[in-house]
Amino acid sequence: MDLQLTNVEHFSKSNFDDKMRQLNGFQQEITLNTNKIDQLIVFGEQLIQKSEPLDATLIEDELEELHRYCQEVFGRVARFHQRLTSRDP
């Protein structure tokens, strides 16, 4: 999604309606994948509790990185949507 968003946002010569359709698709993907990501984080937290301290630290770092990355991409989608809808088509 990150690469697709970059393409639509910066390189695509698509018109407003096409960009909005693609953006709506991204938002649907976010909605569909949010629960999966949340479950992954919960499973990771459970794994942390069952792991050796050094492994737990590594898992925790990876989970934090995943969470930051998702928030970054989801935030970019929201900002791009705001930019598109604040302009006249």
PDB file of N, CA, C and O in Angstrom:
ATOM      1  N   MET A   1       0.827  -1.180   0.000  1.00  0.00           N
ATOM      2  CA  MET A   1       0.000   0.000   0.000  1.00  0.00           C
ATOM      3  C   MET A   1       0.878   1.252   0.000  1.00  0.00           C
ATOM      4  O   MET A   1       0.543   2.251  -0.637  1.00  0.00           O
ATOM      5  N   ASP A   2       1.982   1.193   0.706  1.00  0.00           N
ATOM      6  CA  ASP A   2       2.884   2.337   0.766  1.00  0.00           C
ATOM      7  C   ASP A   2       3.368   2.716  -0.635  1.00  0.00           C
ATOM      8  O   ASP A   2       3.329   3.885  -1.018  1.00  0.00           O
ATOM      9  N   LEU A   3       3.819   1.732  -1.385  1.00  0.00           N
ATOM     10  CA  LEU A   3       4.303   2.006  -2.743  1.00  0.00           C
ATOM     11  C   LEU A   3       3.178   2.462  -3.667  1.00  0.00           C
ATOM     12  O   LEU A   3       3.364   3.371  -4.476  1.00  0.00           O
ATOM     13  N   GLN A   4       2.029   1.839  -3.545  1.00  0.00           N
ATOM     14  CA  GLN A   4       0.893   2.239  -4.381  1.00  0.00           C
ATOM     15  C   GLN A   4       0.476   3.668  -4.074  1.00  0.00           C
ATOM     16  O   GLN A   4       0.168   4.442  -4.980  1.00  0.00           O
ATOM     17  N   LEU A   5       0.467   4.011  -2.798  1.00  0.00           N
ATOM     18  CA  LEU A   5       0.106   5.370  -2.397  1.00  0.00           C
ATOM     19  C   LEU A   5       1.107   6.379  -2.948  1.00  0.00           C
ATOM     20  O   LEU A   5       0.717   7.428  -3.461  1.00  0.00           O
ATOM     21  N   THR A   6       2.380   6.067  -2.843  1.00  0.00           N
ATOM     22  CA  THR A   6       3.409   6.955  -3.386  1.00  0.00           C
ATOM     23  C   THR A   6       3.202   7.160  -4.872  1.00  0.00           C
ATOM     24  O   THR A   6       3.320   8.281  -5.367  1.00  0.00           O
ATOM     25  N   ASN A   7       2.896   6.100  -5.582  1.00  0.00           N
ATOM     26  CA  ASN A   7       2.668   6.193  -7.017  1.00  0.00           C
ATOM     27  C   ASN A   7       1.471   7.089  -7.330  1.00  0.00           C
ATOM     28  O   ASN A   7       1.566   7.974  -8.181  1.00  0.00           O
ATOM     29  N   VAL A   8       0.360   6.869  -6.656  1.00  0.00           N
ATOM     30  CA  VAL A   8      -0.849   7.671  -6.908  1.00  0.00           C
ATOM     31  C   VAL A   8      -0.623   9.121  -6.507  1.00  0.00           C
ATOM     32  O   VAL A   8      -1.045  10.048  -7.199  1.00  0.00           O
ATOM     33  N   GLU A   9       0.042   9.296  -5.390  1.00  0.00           N
ATOM     34  CA  GLU A   9       0.222  10.637  -4.835  1.00  0.00           C
ATOM     35  C   GLU A   9       1.206  11.487  -5.644  1.00  0.00           C
ATOM     36  O   GLU A   9       0.985  12.685  -5.819  1.00  0.00           O
ATOM     37  N   HIS A  10       2.283  10.882  -6.136  1.00  0.00           N
ATOM     38  CA  HIS A  10       3.357  11.675  -6.728  1.00  0.00           C
ATOM     39  C   HIS A  10       3.595  11.453  -8.220  1.00  0.00           C
ATOM     40  O   HIS A  10       4.070  12.360  -8.903  1.00  0.00           O
ATOM     41  N   PHE A  11       3.280  10.284  -8.731  1.00  0.00           N
ATOM     42  CA  PHE A  11       3.673   9.971 -10.103  1.00  0.00           C
ATOM     43  C   PHE A  11       2.507   9.751 -11.057  1.00  0.00           C
ATOM     44  O   PHE A  11       2.680   9.815 -12.274  1.00  0.00           O
ATOM     45  N   SER A  12       1.345   9.498 -10.524  1.00  0.00           N
ATOM     46  CA  SER A  12       0.195   9.189 -11.362  1.00  0.00           C
ATOM     47  C   SER A  12      -0.310  10.428 -12.098  1.00  0.00           C
ATOM     48  O   SER A  12      -0.406  11.514 -11.528  1.00  0.00           O
ATOM     49  N   LYS A  13      -0.623  10.241 -13.348  1.00  0.00           N
ATOM     50  CA  LYS A  13      -1.223  11.313 -14.148  1.00  0.00           C
ATOM     51  C   LYS A  13      -2.752  11.165 -14.186  1.00  0.00           C
ATOM     52  O   LYS A  13      -3.427  11.798 -14.997  1.00  0.00           O
ATOM     53  N   SER A  14      -3.281  10.320 -13.297  1.00  0.00           N
ATOM     54  CA  SER A  14      -4.721  10.070 -13.249  1.00  0.00           C
ATOM     55  C   SER A  14      -5.468  11.343 -12.895  1.00  0.00           C
ATOM     56  O   SER A  14      -4.928  12.261 -12.278  1.00  0.00           O
ATOM     57  N   ASN A  15      -6.726  11.367 -13.307  1.00  0.00           N
ATOM     58  CA  ASN A  15      -7.553  12.520 -12.964  1.00  0.00           C
ATOM     59  C   ASN A  15      -8.073  12.390 -11.526  1.00  0.00           C
ATOM     60  O   ASN A  15      -7.831  11.387 -10.855  1.00  0.00           O
ATOM     61  N   PHE A  16      -8.770  13.393 -11.081  1.00  0.00           N
ATOM     62  CA  PHE A  16      -9.263  13.459  -9.709  1.00  0.00           C
ATOM     63  C   PHE A  16     -10.114  12.241  -9.370  1.00  0.00           C
ATOM     64  O   PHE A  16      -9.913  11.629  -8.321  1.00  0.00           O
ATOM     65  N   ASP A  17     -11.056  11.878 -10.229  1.00  0.00           N
ATOM     66  CA  ASP A  17     -11.957  10.760  -9.945  1.00  0.00           C
ATOM     67  C   ASP A  17     -11.198   9.442  -9.801  1.00  0.00           C
ATOM     68  O   ASP A  17     -11.505   8.645  -8.915  1.00  0.00           O
ATOM     69  N   ASP A  18     -10.212   9.210 -10.665  1.00  0.00           N
ATOM     70  CA  ASP A  18      -9.410   7.986 -10.568  1.00  0.00           C
ATOM     71  C   ASP A  18      -8.617   7.957  -9.261  1.00  0.00           C
ATOM     72  O   ASP A  18      -8.545   6.927  -8.592  1.00  0.00           O
ATOM     73  N   LYS A  19      -8.029   9.089  -8.910  1.00  0.00           N
ATOM     74  CA  LYS A  19      -7.276   9.138  -7.659  1.00  0.00           C
ATOM     75  C   LYS A  19      -8.197   8.902  -6.462  1.00  0.00           C
ATOM     76  O   LYS A  19      -7.815   8.217  -5.513  1.00  0.00           O
ATOM     77  N   MET A  20      -9.389   9.456  -6.499  1.00  0.00           N
ATOM     78  CA  MET A  20     -10.341   9.241  -5.407  1.00  0.00           C
ATOM     79  C   MET A  20     -10.753   7.773  -5.323  1.00  0.00           C
ATOM     80  O   MET A  20     -10.880   7.232  -4.225  1.00  0.00           O
ATOM     81  N   ARG A  21     -10.962   7.123  -6.466  1.00  0.00           N
ATOM     82  CA  ARG A  21     -11.303   5.695  -6.460  1.00  0.00           C
ATOM     83  C   ARG A  21     -10.167   4.877  -5.849  1.00  0.00           C
ATOM     84  O   ARG A  21     -10.405   3.985  -5.035  1.00  0.00           O
ATOM     85  N   GLN A  22      -8.945   5.182  -6.242  1.00  0.00           N
ATOM     86  CA  GLN A  22      -7.795   4.463  -5.688  1.00  0.00           C
ATOM     87  C   GLN A  22      -7.666   4.724  -4.192  1.00  0.00           C
ATOM     88  O   GLN A  22      -7.391   3.809  -3.417  1.00  0.00           O
ATOM     89  N   LEU A  23      -7.864   5.959  -3.797  1.00  0.00           N
ATOM     90  CA  LEU A  23      -7.775   6.317  -2.393  1.00  0.00           C
ATOM     91  C   LEU A  23      -8.859   5.617  -1.580  1.00  0.00           C
ATOM     92  O   LEU A  23      -8.597   5.147  -0.473  1.00  0.00           O
ATOM     93  N   ASN A  24     -10.060   5.544  -2.115  1.00  0.00           N
ATOM     94  CA  ASN A  24     -11.133   4.819  -1.433  1.00  0.00           C
ATOM     95  C   ASN A  24     -10.786   3.342  -1.296  1.00  0.00           C
ATOM     96  O   ASN A  24     -11.117   2.719  -0.287  1.00  0.00           O
ATOM     97  N   GLY A  25     -10.122   2.778  -2.302  1.00  0.00           N
ATOM     98  CA  GLY A  25      -9.658   1.401  -2.217  1.00  0.00           C
ATOM     99  C   GLY A  25      -8.648   1.223  -1.092  1.00  0.00           C
ATOM    100  O   GLY A  25      -8.690   0.227  -0.370  1.00  0.00           O
ATOM    101  N   PHE A  26      -7.740   2.182  -0.942  1.00  0.00           N
ATOM    102  CA  PHE A  26      -6.772   2.130   0.151  1.00  0.00           C
ATOM    103  C   PHE A  26      -7.481   2.169   1.503  1.00  0.00           C
ATOM    104  O   PHE A  26      -7.129   1.433   2.424  1.00  0.00           O
ATOM    105  N   GLN A  27      -8.475   3.030   1.604  1.00  0.00           N
ATOM    106  CA  GLN A  27      -9.196   3.150   2.868  1.00  0.00           C
ATOM    107  C   GLN A  27      -9.961   1.862   3.189  1.00  0.00           C
ATOM    108  O   GLN A  27     -10.073   1.485   4.355  1.00  0.00           O
ATOM    109  N   GLN A  28     -10.482   1.191   2.169  1.00  0.00           N
ATOM    110  CA  GLN A  28     -11.142  -0.096   2.385  1.00  0.00           C
ATOM    111  C   GLN A  28     -10.132  -1.145   2.842  1.00  0.00           C
ATOM    112  O   GLN A  28     -10.425  -1.945   3.731  1.00  0.00           O
ATOM    113  N   GLU A  29      -8.946  -1.144   2.238  1.00  0.00           N
ATOM    114  CA  GLU A  29      -7.899  -2.071   2.656  1.00  0.00           C
ATOM    115  C   GLU A  29      -7.504  -1.826   4.112  1.00  0.00           C
ATOM    116  O   GLU A  29      -7.292  -2.773   4.869  1.00  0.00           O
ATOM    117  N   ILE A  30      -7.407  -0.582   4.492  1.00  0.00           N
ATOM    118  CA  ILE A  30      -7.073  -0.251   5.880  1.00  0.00           C
ATOM    119  C   ILE A  30      -8.135  -0.817   6.808  1.00  0.00           C
ATOM    120  O   ILE A  30      -7.816  -1.442   7.819  1.00  0.00           O
ATOM    121  N   THR A  31      -9.386  -0.599   6.467  1.00  0.00           N
ATOM    122  CA  THR A  31     -10.478  -1.101   7.291  1.00  0.00           C
ATOM    123  C   THR A  31     -10.422  -2.621   7.406  1.00  0.00           C
ATOM    124  O   THR A  31     -10.593  -3.174   8.493  1.00  0.00           O
ATOM    125  N   LEU A  32     -10.185  -3.288   6.291  1.00  0.00           N
ATOM    126  CA  LEU A  32     -10.137  -4.748   6.301  1.00  0.00           C
ATOM    127  C   LEU A  32      -8.929  -5.281   7.065  1.00  0.00           C
ATOM    128  O   LEU A  32      -9.013  -6.332   7.701  1.00  0.00           O
ATOM    129  N   ASN A  33      -7.817  -4.572   7.008  1.00  0.00           N
ATOM    130  CA  ASN A  33      -6.587  -5.085   7.600  1.00  0.00           C
ATOM    131  C   ASN A  33      -6.334  -4.621   9.028  1.00  0.00           C
ATOM    132  O   ASN A  33      -5.453  -5.163   9.696  1.00  0.00           O
ATOM    133  N   THR A  34      -7.072  -3.645   9.509  1.00  0.00           N
ATOM    134  CA  THR A  34      -6.843  -3.132  10.859  1.00  0.00           C
ATOM    135  C   THR A  34      -7.005  -4.233  11.902  1.00  0.00           C
ATOM    136  O   THR A  34      -6.183  -4.347  12.811  1.00  0.00           O
ATOM    137  N   ASN A  35      -8.056  -5.046  11.780  1.00  0.00           N
ATOM    138  CA  ASN A  35      -8.258  -6.125  12.750  1.00  0.00           C
ATOM    139  C   ASN A  35      -7.127  -7.141  12.688  1.00  0.00           C
ATOM    140  O   ASN A  35      -6.688  -7.642  13.723  1.00  0.00           O
ATOM    141  N   LYS A  36      -6.651  -7.451  11.483  1.00  0.00           N
ATOM    142  CA  LYS A  36      -5.548  -8.402  11.341  1.00  0.00           C
ATOM    143  C   LYS A  36      -4.278  -7.858  11.995  1.00  0.00           C
ATOM    144  O   LYS A  36      -3.551  -8.594  12.663  1.00  0.00           O
ATOM    145  N   ILE A  37      -4.024  -6.589  11.803  1.00  0.00           N
ATOM    146  CA  ILE A  37      -2.850  -5.968  12.408  1.00  0.00           C
ATOM    147  C   ILE A  37      -2.972  -5.967  13.926  1.00  0.00           C
ATOM    148  O   ILE A  37      -2.010  -6.266  14.632  1.00  0.00           O
ATOM    149  N   ASP A  38      -4.160  -5.628  14.425  1.00  0.00           N
ATOM    150  CA  ASP A  38      -4.390  -5.650  15.874  1.00  0.00           C
ATOM    151  C   ASP A  38      -4.180  -7.050  16.442  1.00  0.00           C
ATOM    152  O   ASP A  38      -3.583  -7.206  17.507  1.00  0.00           O
ATOM    153  N   GLN A  39      -4.669  -8.070  15.734  1.00  0.00           N
ATOM    154  CA  GLN A  39      -4.475  -9.446  16.177  1.00  0.00           C
ATOM    155  C   GLN A  39      -3.000  -9.819  16.185  1.00  0.00           C
ATOM    156  O   GLN A  39      -2.531 -10.487  17.107  1.00  0.00           O
ATOM    157  N   LEU A  40      -2.276  -9.395  15.172  1.00  0.00           N
ATOM    158  CA  LEU A  40      -0.845  -9.660  15.104  1.00  0.00           C
ATOM    159  C   LEU A  40      -0.117  -9.049  16.302  1.00  0.00           C
ATOM    160  O   LEU A  40       0.775  -9.671  16.879  1.00  0.00           O
ATOM    161  N   ILE A  41      -0.498  -7.849  16.662  1.00  0.00           N
ATOM    162  CA  ILE A  41       0.115  -7.188  17.812  1.00  0.00           C
ATOM    163  C   ILE A  41      -0.218  -7.934  19.105  1.00  0.00           C
ATOM    164  O   ILE A  41       0.648  -8.106  19.963  1.00  0.00           O
ATOM    165  N   VAL A  42      -1.459  -8.373  19.246  1.00  0.00           N
ATOM    166  CA  VAL A  42      -1.851  -9.141  20.430  1.00  0.00           C
ATOM    167  C   VAL A  42      -1.065 -10.446  20.503  1.00  0.00           C
ATOM    168  O   VAL A  42      -0.562 -10.808  21.566  1.00  0.00           O
ATOM    169  N   PHE A  43      -0.958 -11.154  19.383  1.00  0.00           N
ATOM    170  CA  PHE A  43      -0.182 -12.398  19.358  1.00  0.00           C
ATOM    171  C   PHE A  43       1.284 -12.129  19.686  1.00  0.00           C
ATOM    172  O   PHE A  43       1.919 -12.907  20.399  1.00  0.00           O
ATOM    173  N   GLY A  44       1.810 -11.042  19.171  1.00  0.00           N
ATOM    174  CA  GLY A  44       3.183 -10.669  19.475  1.00  0.00           C
ATOM    175  C   GLY A  44       3.383 -10.392  20.953  1.00  0.00           C
ATOM    176  O   GLY A  44       4.397 -10.782  21.531  1.00  0.00           O
ATOM    177  N   GLU A  45       2.411  -9.713  21.572  1.00  0.00           N
ATOM    178  CA  GLU A  45       2.498  -9.435  23.005  1.00  0.00           C
ATOM    179  C   GLU A  45       2.443 -10.730  23.812  1.00  0.00           C
ATOM    180  O   GLU A  45       3.135 -10.866  24.821  1.00  0.00           O
ATOM    181  N   GLN A  46       1.628 -11.669  23.372  1.00  0.00           N
ATOM    182  CA  GLN A  46       1.582 -12.964  24.040  1.00  0.00           C
ATOM    183  C   GLN A  46       2.914 -13.699  23.889  1.00  0.00           C
ATOM    184  O   GLN A  46       3.396 -14.332  24.828  1.00  0.00           O
ATOM    185  N   LEU A  47       3.496 -13.605  22.707  1.00  0.00           N
ATOM    186  CA  LEU A  47       4.794 -14.227  22.469  1.00  0.00           C
ATOM    187  C   LEU A  47       5.881 -13.596  23.338  1.00  0.00           C
ATOM    188  O   LEU A  47       6.767 -14.293  23.830  1.00  0.00           O
ATOM    189  N   ILE A  48       5.813 -12.295  23.522  1.00  0.00           N
ATOM    190  CA  ILE A  48       6.759 -11.591  24.379  1.00  0.00           C
ATOM    191  C   ILE A  48       6.713 -12.170  25.799  1.00  0.00           C
ATOM    192  O   ILE A  48       7.748 -12.389  26.428  1.00  0.00           O
ATOM    193  N   GLN A  49       5.501 -12.410  26.284  1.00  0.00           N
ATOM    194  CA  GLN A  49       5.342 -12.920  27.643  1.00  0.00           C
ATOM    195  C   GLN A  49       5.926 -14.329  27.803  1.00  0.00           C
ATOM    196  O   GLN A  49       6.330 -14.710  28.902  1.00  0.00           O
ATOM    197  N   LYS A  50       5.971 -15.097  26.719  1.00  0.00           N
ATOM    198  CA  LYS A  50       6.453 -16.474  26.781  1.00  0.00           C
ATOM    199  C   LYS A  50       7.923 -16.605  26.388  1.00  0.00           C
ATOM    200  O   LYS A  50       8.479 -17.702  26.435  1.00  0.00           O
ATOM    201  N   SER A  51       8.545 -15.513  26.006  1.00  0.00           N
ATOM    202  CA  SER A  51       9.902 -15.556  25.471  1.00  0.00           C
ATOM    203  C   SER A  51      10.953 -15.224  26.518  1.00  0.00           C
ATOM    204  O   SER A  51      10.660 -14.676  27.581  1.00  0.00           O
ATOM    205  N   GLU A  52      12.171 -15.572  26.183  1.00  0.00           N
ATOM    206  CA  GLU A  52      13.325 -15.168  26.988  1.00  0.00           C
ATOM    207  C   GLU A  52      13.466 -13.638  26.885  1.00  0.00           C
ATOM    208  O   GLU A  52      13.042 -13.042  25.895  1.00  0.00           O
ATOM    209  N   PRO A  53      14.047 -13.021  27.887  1.00  0.00           N
ATOM    210  CA  PRO A  53      14.130 -11.552  27.903  1.00  0.00           C
ATOM    211  C   PRO A  53      14.751 -10.937  26.646  1.00  0.00           C
ATOM    212  O   PRO A  53      14.233  -9.944  26.134  1.00  0.00           O
ATOM    213  N   LEU A  54      15.840 -11.501  26.143  1.00  0.00           N
ATOM    214  CA  LEU A  54      16.478 -10.934  24.960  1.00  0.00           C
ATOM    215  C   LEU A  54      15.573 -11.060  23.734  1.00  0.00           C
ATOM    216  O   LEU A  54      15.454 -10.121  22.946  1.00  0.00           O
ATOM    217  N   ASP A  55      14.940 -12.218  23.576  1.00  0.00           N
ATOM    218  CA  ASP A  55      14.008 -12.416  22.467  1.00  0.00           C
ATOM    219  C   ASP A  55      12.796 -11.499  22.607  1.00  0.00           C
ATOM    220  O   ASP A  55      12.308 -10.941  21.624  1.00  0.00           O
ATOM    221  N   ALA A  56      12.318 -11.353  23.838  1.00  0.00           N
ATOM    222  CA  ALA A  56      11.156 -10.495  24.089  1.00  0.00           C
ATOM    223  C   ALA A  56      11.451  -9.056  23.679  1.00  0.00           C
ATOM    224  O   ALA A  56      10.593  -8.377  23.115  1.00  0.00           O
ATOM    225  N   THR A  57      12.662  -8.598  23.964  1.00  0.00           N
ATOM    226  CA  THR A  57      13.053  -7.236  23.590  1.00  0.00           C
ATOM    227  C   THR A  57      13.047  -7.066  22.077  1.00  0.00           C
ATOM    228  O   THR A  57      12.564  -6.059  21.560  1.00  0.00           O
ATOM    229  N   LEU A  58      13.585  -8.053  21.374  1.00  0.00           N
ATOM    230  CA  LEU A  58      13.598  -7.988  19.901  1.00  0.00           C
ATOM    231  C   LEU A  58      12.192  -7.997  19.326  1.00  0.00           C
ATOM    232  O   LEU A  58      11.885  -7.232  18.412  1.00  0.00           O
ATOM    233  N   ILE A  59      11.340  -8.859  19.859  1.00  0.00           N
ATOM    234  CA  ILE A  59       9.956  -8.940  19.383  1.00  0.00           C
ATOM    235  C   ILE A  59       9.232  -7.623  19.651  1.00  0.00           C
ATOM    236  O   ILE A  59       8.497  -7.121  18.800  1.00  0.00           O
ATOM    237  N   GLU A  60       9.446  -7.079  20.825  1.00  0.00           N
ATOM    238  CA  GLU A  60       8.804  -5.810  21.172  1.00  0.00           C
ATOM    239  C   GLU A  60       9.241  -4.686  20.232  1.00  0.00           C
ATOM    240  O   GLU A  60       8.423  -3.875  19.798  1.00  0.00           O
ATOM    241  N   ASP A  61      10.525  -4.647  19.924  1.00  0.00           N
ATOM    242  CA  ASP A  61      11.029  -3.636  18.986  1.00  0.00           C
ATOM    243  C   ASP A  61      10.395  -3.795  17.608  1.00  0.00           C
ATOM    244  O   ASP A  61      10.008  -2.811  16.978  1.00  0.00           O
ATOM    245  N   GLU A  62      10.290  -5.034  17.147  1.00  0.00           N
ATOM    246  CA  GLU A  62       9.680  -5.288  15.833  1.00  0.00           C
ATOM    247  C   GLU A  62       8.208  -4.897  15.815  1.00  0.00           C
ATOM    248  O   GLU A  62       7.727  -4.317  14.842  1.00  0.00           O
ATOM    249  N   LEU A  63       7.497  -5.213  16.887  1.00  0.00           N
ATOM    250  CA  LEU A  63       6.083  -4.838  16.966  1.00  0.00           C
ATOM    251  C   LEU A  63       5.914  -3.316  16.969  1.00  0.00           C
ATOM    252  O   LEU A  63       5.012  -2.783  16.321  1.00  0.00           O
ATOM    253  N   GLU A  64       6.778  -2.633  17.693  1.00  0.00           N
ATOM    254  CA  GLU A  64       6.713  -1.169  17.716  1.00  0.00           C
ATOM    255  C   GLU A  64       7.005  -0.595  16.335  1.00  0.00           C
ATOM    256  O   GLU A  64       6.356   0.359  15.907  1.00  0.00           O
ATOM    257  N   GLU A  65       7.975  -1.170  15.644  1.00  0.00           N
ATOM    258  CA  GLU A  65       8.293  -0.706  14.293  1.00  0.00           C
ATOM    259  C   GLU A  65       7.119  -0.947  13.348  1.00  0.00           C
ATOM    260  O   GLU A  65       6.779  -0.075  12.548  1.00  0.00           O
ATOM    261  N   LEU A  66       6.504  -2.112  13.433  1.00  0.00           N
ATOM    262  CA  LEU A  66       5.329  -2.414  12.614  1.00  0.00           C
ATOM    263  C   LEU A  66       4.211  -1.416  12.891  1.00  0.00           C
ATOM    264  O   LEU A  66       3.583  -0.901  11.966  1.00  0.00           O
ATOM    265  N   HIS A  67       3.972  -1.152  14.147  1.00  0.00           N
ATOM    266  CA  HIS A  67       2.905  -0.228  14.527  1.00  0.00           C
ATOM    267  C   HIS A  67       3.178   1.181  14.000  1.00  0.00           C
ATOM    268  O   HIS A  67       2.279   1.830  13.465  1.00  0.00           O
ATOM    269  N   ARG A  68       4.409   1.651  14.150  1.00  0.00           N
ATOM    270  CA  ARG A  68       4.777   2.983  13.638  1.00  0.00           C
ATOM    271  C   ARG A  68       4.611   3.056  12.123  1.00  0.00           C
ATOM    272  O   ARG A  68       4.084   4.033  11.593  1.00  0.00           O
ATOM    273  N   TYR A  69       5.065   2.016  11.436  1.00  0.00           N
ATOM    274  CA  TYR A  69       4.986   2.002   9.975  1.00  0.00           C
ATOM    275  C   TYR A  69       3.533   2.031   9.513  1.00  0.00           C
ATOM    276  O   TYR A  69       3.180   2.786   8.607  1.00  0.00           O
ATOM    277  N   CYS A  70       2.699   1.215  10.132  1.00  0.00           N
ATOM    278  CA  CYS A  70       1.270   1.210   9.769  1.00  0.00           C
ATOM    279  C   CYS A  70       0.647   2.578  10.010  1.00  0.00           C
ATOM    280  O   CYS A  70      -0.089   3.090   9.167  1.00  0.00           O
ATOM    281  N   GLN A  71       0.945   3.164  11.164  1.00  0.00           N
ATOM    282  CA  GLN A  71       0.398   4.484  11.473  1.00  0.00           C
ATOM    283  C   GLN A  71       0.872   5.531  10.479  1.00  0.00           C
ATOM    284  O   GLN A  71       0.114   6.423  10.099  1.00  0.00           O
ATOM    285  N   GLU A  72       2.122   5.422  10.061  1.00  0.00           N
ATOM    286  CA  GLU A  72       2.664   6.358   9.081  1.00  0.00           C
ATOM    287  C   GLU A  72       1.927   6.245   7.744  1.00  0.00           C
ATOM    288  O   GLU A  72       1.511   7.251   7.169  1.00  0.00           O
ATOM    289  N   VAL A  73       1.771   5.020   7.260  1.00  0.00           N
ATOM    290  CA  VAL A  73       1.099   4.810   5.974  1.00  0.00           C
ATOM    291  C   VAL A  73      -0.372   5.213   6.070  1.00  0.00           C
ATOM    292  O   VAL A  73      -0.885   5.897   5.185  1.00  0.00           O
ATOM    293  N   PHE A  74      -1.051   4.794   7.137  1.00  0.00           N
ATOM    294  CA  PHE A  74      -2.462   5.138   7.297  1.00  0.00           C
ATOM    295  C   PHE A  74      -2.638   6.650   7.410  1.00  0.00           C
ATOM    296  O   PHE A  74      -3.601   7.207   6.884  1.00  0.00           O
ATOM    297  N   GLY A  75      -1.712   7.308   8.094  1.00  0.00           N
ATOM    298  CA  GLY A  75      -1.755   8.762   8.199  1.00  0.00           C
ATOM    299  C   GLY A  75      -1.554   9.435   6.850  1.00  0.00           C
ATOM    300  O   GLY A  75      -2.203  10.437   6.550  1.00  0.00           O
ATOM    301  N   ARG A  76      -0.652   8.884   6.033  1.00  0.00           N
ATOM    302  CA  ARG A  76      -0.438   9.436   4.690  1.00  0.00           C
ATOM    303  C   ARG A  76      -1.704   9.317   3.854  1.00  0.00           C
ATOM    304  O   ARG A  76      -2.050  10.234   3.109  1.00  0.00           O
ATOM    305  N   VAL A  77      -2.394   8.190   3.975  1.00  0.00           N
ATOM    306  CA  VAL A  77      -3.649   8.013   3.237  1.00  0.00           C
ATOM    307  C   VAL A  77      -4.647   9.085   3.672  1.00  0.00           C
ATOM    308  O   VAL A  77      -5.298   9.709   2.833  1.00  0.00           O
ATOM    309  N   ALA A  78      -4.764   9.294   4.969  1.00  0.00           N
ATOM    310  CA  ALA A  78      -5.708  10.294   5.483  1.00  0.00           C
ATOM    311  C   ALA A  78      -5.338  11.700   5.015  1.00  0.00           C
ATOM    312  O   ALA A  78      -6.214  12.474   4.630  1.00  0.00           O
ATOM    313  N   ARG A  79      -4.040  12.036   5.045  1.00  0.00           N
ATOM    314  CA  ARG A  79      -3.614  13.377   4.604  1.00  0.00           C
ATOM    315  C   ARG A  79      -3.837  13.563   3.103  1.00  0.00           C
ATOM    316  O   ARG A  79      -4.259  14.632   2.662  1.00  0.00           O
ATOM    317  N   PHE A  80      -3.556  12.525   2.327  1.00  0.00           N
ATOM    318  CA  PHE A  80      -3.778  12.612   0.887  1.00  0.00           C
ATOM    319  C   PHE A  80      -5.265  12.790   0.599  1.00  0.00           C
ATOM    320  O   PHE A  80      -5.643  13.574  -0.271  1.00  0.00           O
ATOM    321  N   HIS A  81      -6.099  12.069   1.323  1.00  0.00           N
ATOM    322  CA  HIS A  81      -7.552  12.222   1.164  1.00  0.00           C
ATOM    323  C   HIS A  81      -7.966  13.653   1.485  1.00  0.00           C
ATOM    324  O   HIS A  81      -8.774  14.252   0.775  1.00  0.00           O
ATOM    325  N   GLN A  82      -7.409  14.184   2.550  1.00  0.00           N
ATOM    326  CA  GLN A  82      -7.746  15.558   2.927  1.00  0.00           C
ATOM    327  C   GLN A  82      -7.307  16.550   1.856  1.00  0.00           C
ATOM    328  O   GLN A  82      -8.041  17.483   1.531  1.00  0.00           O
ATOM    329  N   ARG A  83      -6.107  16.346   1.306  1.00  0.00           N
ATOM    330  CA  ARG A  83      -5.627  17.246   0.244  1.00  0.00           C
ATOM    331  C   ARG A  83      -6.524  17.153  -0.988  1.00  0.00           C
ATOM    332  O   ARG A  83      -6.864  18.173  -1.588  1.00  0.00           O
ATOM    333  N   LEU A  84      -6.906  15.938  -1.363  1.00  0.00           N
ATOM    334  CA  LEU A  84      -7.743  15.783  -2.559  1.00  0.00           C
ATOM    335  C   LEU A  84      -9.117  16.408  -2.358  1.00  0.00           C
ATOM    336  O   LEU A  84      -9.633  17.077  -3.253  1.00  0.00           O
ATOM    337  N   THR A  85      -9.706  16.196  -1.202  1.00  0.00           N
ATOM    338  CA  THR A  85     -11.062  16.687  -0.997  1.00  0.00           C
ATOM    339  C   THR A  85     -11.122  18.174  -0.668  1.00  0.00           C
ATOM    340  O   THR A  85     -12.192  18.780  -0.736  1.00  0.00           O
ATOM    341  N   SER A  86      -9.981  18.768  -0.310  1.00  0.00           N
ATOM    342  CA  SER A  86     -10.001  20.210  -0.016  1.00  0.00           C
ATOM    343  C   SER A  86      -9.812  21.046  -1.283  1.00  0.00           C
ATOM    344  O   SER A  86      -9.964  22.267  -1.254  1.00  0.00           O
ATOM    345  N   ARG A  87      -9.485  20.389  -2.382  1.00  0.00           N
ATOM    346  CA  ARG A  87      -9.330  21.091  -3.663  1.00  0.00           C
ATOM    347  C   ARG A  87     -10.598  20.944  -4.494  1.00  0.00           C
ATOM    348  O   ARG A  87     -11.416  20.053  -4.268  1.00  0.00           O
ATOM    349  N   ASP A  88     -10.731  21.826  -5.439  1.00  0.00           N
ATOM    350  CA  ASP A  88     -11.805  21.660  -6.412  1.00  0.00           C
ATOM    351  C   ASP A  88     -11.369  20.595  -7.416  1.00  0.00           C
ATOM    352  O   ASP A  88     -10.234  20.623  -7.892  1.00  0.00           O
ATOM    353  N   PRO A  89     -12.255  19.660  -7.741  1.00  0.00           N
ATOM    354  CA  PRO A  89     -11.886  18.606  -8.714  1.00  0.00           C
ATOM    355  C   PRO A  89     -11.571  19.157 -10.089  1.00  0.00           C
ATOM    356  O   PRO A  89     -11.248  18.396 -11.000  1.00  0.00           O
TER     357      PRO A  89
END
